[in-house]
Amino acid sequence: MLTAACVMPAYTQSKTDAWIISADKIDPSNYYGITVANGMIGLVSAPEPFKLKSVVLAGTYDQYGRGRVSNFLNSFNLLNMNLDINGRRVSAAGASNFRQQLDMQHAAFTTSFDYGTEAVVKYTYYSLRHLPFTVLMDVTITAKKDINLSASSVMEAPDALREVQNYYNEIDRPHTTISLLTSTGKSPTGKLQLCSSNTFLFNEKHGQEPRIIHEIWDSNMHMMRFGKALKSGETYTFSIAGTSISSAHHDDPLNEAERLTIYAKLEGHDRLLKFHNQAWDELWKSDVQIDGDDQAQQDIHSMMYHLYSFSRAGTSFSPSPMGLSGLGYNGHVFWDTEVWMYPALLVLHPEIARSVLEYRFERLEAAKRNAFANGFKGAMYPWESADKGVEETPVWALSGPFEHHITADVAIAFWNYYCITQDKTWLKERGWPVLSATADFWVSRVERNGKGHYDIKNVVAADEWAENVDNNAYTNAAAKVNLECAIKAAQLLGTNQNPEWATVAQNIPLLTLPNGVTKEHESYKGEGIKQADVNLLAYPLKVITNKEQVKKDLEYYETRIPNEGTPAMTQAIFSLLYSRLGNGEKAYHFFKDAYEPNLNQPFRVIAETKGGTNPYFATGAGGIMQSILMGFGGLDITAAGITQIKTTLPPKWRSLKLTGIGPDRKTYIVKP
């Protein structure tokens, strides 16, 4: 029996816009910020005017606080501002008509409000897509009567940083004056140096700009400010451009922060915004268009927006479950990337997906050392990975030593990249080293218990409530697929392969219950499960292809998932499989149930679980995007590239259009 999905109340929006998420009833006590990011810098919104909750910089890890493992660091809060009008500090308490909105099409977050009888205020900030380390904020003040304003850019160090140093510098040239507000600090152990710098951008001609005054308040905060008198009805606009970078990205981050800020200043506001918008226009050439469900359209755009925002081409960084929305899960990289986020990125933007794989390729040697330490051959990827690629799971979590399916998850992602791109040069140089080393791992990992029976014992299942079990369905099937992918790669490249790969692949057991349902693990007796495990054998592994078996497994395990405490992507897999089985009604139920009960106010940001409060859960967004692309959209990754299989749309949808798919940027249309 189906239960109705919890529906988010439409308390903030009078109409559902495909691209704009608006909030005009802000409750600071029940506020979950939305992130503006460019794959490198994440700016997380706050309910207080001119404040950010946090600034997250990809790739910045150090050991502090939680679990004796590497943790994400917040960077300097480089866009915080104070605005005083007639000597009174602007705050939420004095604001009316307070409204915030995210334009997903161009990744712009805008706050607007009236401040008493004195002014109308509006500001918009961007994490510039074309400049990975640079941000921009535009501020507009319209006077309702004659006013004096004082605007301050405030550079504040997060609590975790130490040895903070603050600098102010003015560079004078005949054509410009550049005021640089700069801070640098060390991470908790001193391993990293984090640096930020910003500057004002004025519209006045050179020589007529406001005078800048620098003030140091304490060792962790300093500011630069200017004053301006406005007549009633007059509008004044200025901008702040800034850079955040660390020694994880550049050998000389302090000077580079100032160089990049100077670059932004002299590019000028209009060129910065032009190239930022062009970059997002290019991303959105790969889009999903739903006809017949306006709210689902906006929600899917939000999921795509976040996946695009948390990753970028040309890097070797990989998104964590919470992307750049905060410090959740320590910023570590799990199977969440390869199994849940990566497939959607792969078909929408293969060039971004390649960066995710580059992260793993660069850490292959660390994976080999991990295998050696655990008594195995080949490469064994860590369950939680950070900057170095060593195991970063806190010791109290058994998933670190035992959740071995991650190694196969990584390998299969590498093979699928080749399938999509058909790039044999990449396969030889990047794919083959990973596929062969991970295949060698599984050959050493199995236990040979009689002819034709190669067990994989003592693992944490994909269903993480099943700890230290034998012959887990997903682990065994993923190992089998990993081995088969390595064999195919060897054949394509004409390279010698380990003859044991085929033998082991053919003899890893998949167990069944007496009723014919695929058994989750050797000791499984029908108990509740945390998340999809057996059902992943139908998709994405394609080890189970018989539709009757897929249906039998689906109908059995969908009743084993509790109503709360389980991650969003589980119901997404149910949705995908039901669409492929031709049941559009149940597919739509599970599509909605995957995320609507997980939404948080006021921007419909997704938490990990129903009723959860830890957004933004990019893993769930990735799973739900697969329910759209590979479920309702019918996309299928095969050895020859992308094909489209027959699926069923939800009853109310009139059509589904997928644009910019794969390297050839094809369009696919599905109609009832």
Beta strands, then each sheet from edge to edge (+ up, - down):
strand 1: 20-23
strand 2: 35-37
strand 3: 41-45
strand 4: 52-63
strand 5: 70-74
strand 6: 81-85
strand 7: 88-89
strand 8: 95-103
strand 9: 108-115
strand 10: 119-127
strand 11: 134-143
strand 12: 147-156
strand 13: 162-173
strand 14: 176-186
strand 15: 193-202
strand 16: 213-218
strand 17: 221-230
strand 18: 235-246
strand 19: 287-291
strand 20: 447-448
strand 21: 454-455
strand 22: 599-600
strand 23: 605-606
strand 24: 635-638
strand 25: 641-644
strand 26: 655-661
strand 27: 666-670
sheet 1: 1+ 8- 9+ 10- 11+ 18- 15+ 14- 13+
sheet 2: 2+ 3- 4+ 5-
sheet 3: 7+ 6- 12+ 17- 16+
sheet 4: 19+ 26- 27+
sheet 5: 20+ 21-
sheet 6: 22+ 23-
sheet 7: 24+ 25-
end
